[in-house]
Amino acid sequence: MASRPYGKGLRALSITTVAAMTAALALVFFYAPLEAEQGFLQKIFYVHVPLAIVSLCGFVLGGLLAIQHLRTRDSRWDMRSYVAIHMALIFGLATLITGSIWAKGSWGHWWVWNEPTLVSFLIVFLLYATYQPLRFAIEDPERQSRYASVFAVTAGAFVPLNFIAVRMSTSFLHPRTLSSTSNLPGSMGFTFLVSVVAIALLYATLCKYELTVKHTRAQVRALRRRLVAEDSPARGRSAAPSGLPEEEPRPAPGPDGLAPGGQRFGSAPGTAA
Amino acid sequence: MSTAVDGGAATAPERSEQSPARPQPAFWSTVAAVMRKELLVELRTLESVPGMSLFAVTTFVVFHFALNRGSVEGDLAAGILWVTLLFAAILGVNRLFVADADQGGFDGFLLAPVDRAAMLVAKVATLLLYLLALELVAVPAFSILLLGPSVGPALPGLLATLALGDVGVAVIGTLVAAMAVRTRSRDLLGPLLTLPLFVPIVIGGARCTAPLLEFAHRSGPSGRWLATLGVYDLVFGLLAYALFDFLLED
């Protein structure tokens, strides 16, 4: 288990995450004081805000990894960028749901337009929701990864800009009362910090699991293809990168073991002339 | 013109090191040639601009019935104007690269020894001209059909806001159109990708336009929002310039 390159450290990371999550939840329920105005409802703050922070960082991280992919053309970076955005989307959905619950509890509506952070988060989420359809609509794996990276960089730059624009549009109309972490009392601030660390660890662990699964599946596919010694049926269309790029050293490279993403057509634009 | 233009002109000579024997055509003559081709195709087929303009006018009629109002002003007027313009722009964005993808325009361009950024600049400029033509029809139609206050005093501020908004729409539209055109469901993906990216333009544009279209207490667009639009244009111009090459590689 520990000797595999992708699964290395997974167990330690998982145990740390479970410990951090337990500690964070314990602090939330038994240590942090009840907030004066909102009471027990305010506890969702310790889940909602860290989820939002980690999700946004994940989107931006996906953009940075995509820059690396465009620079190096190594499809492993595309895989990492895909996993970062995929997980951030799931965390984003959780953010929207917890945000809605909080809004319903404190304002009586499932959705409020005067909370700029929530609104800009929705816009970012809607943009990233097109990431998978975009990948799915491109068949050539090489082009799929390239276009997805262009999208990830564009959207990653859009995240902070969008937040600034939406914040500007509402902040001077509605004074911000919630989620300003600077004036939290010490015990709440500490609990919040532990929650952020726990959720970030959860994100890292889930990303690592997804990477390991994808890598293992690609390895199994390559091995099976070598075993049956004939062209196995082509991989079905997928939004996810195929994994196992040709640059990666494989256990024992066969004579004709081409990775599904390894075939490139028209590699250089000028060569056809 | 577009913010991508300045960077393109400066770096064009040093990007072309592959063929030292044959001198490349100058960047701007390439841009002019591609633009001339685009406008010629548009003039002969009339595929984009008439459709966009007609769509805008029809949308104003639809808004009249949907809102059940004879005239609008302020926030509502600004919102209707910007939403209509953006949806009409998306029609143009969707068609921007279709001929290049289907009839070998990309291949022809890639075979020519020219800087690829020229295509981005030419397409952005073409889309800007389309938007200008659209607004020449849509803004008068809006002031006749729906707008309560007279448009005359608002015109300088409105033109400045529209110009800044158009640059952003053109840059984002070109980048997204190039991305969406070679996917299998381009008619769906184009608008899906474009609309969230347009949201900050709608916010800035509508906030600038709303005070111009009030009956009472009419005031100019706030400099803060104009600056926001400008920064947004600049950032996406640089992004499009940096990323457009990767969309043209095969």
Interface residues (C-beta under 8 A of the other chain):
Chain A: L70 I123 V124 L126 L127 T130 P133 L134 A137 I138 E139 D140 E142 R143 R146 Y147 S149 V150 F151 V153 T154 A157 F158 L161 N162 I164 A165 V166 M168 S169 F265 G266 P269 G270 A272 A273
Chain B: Q18 L110 L111 L175 M179 A180 R182 T183 R184 S185 R186 L188 L189 L192 L193 L195 P196 L197 V199 P200 I203 G204 R207 R224 W225 T228 V231 Y232 V235 F236 L239 A242 L243 F246 L247 L248 E249 D250
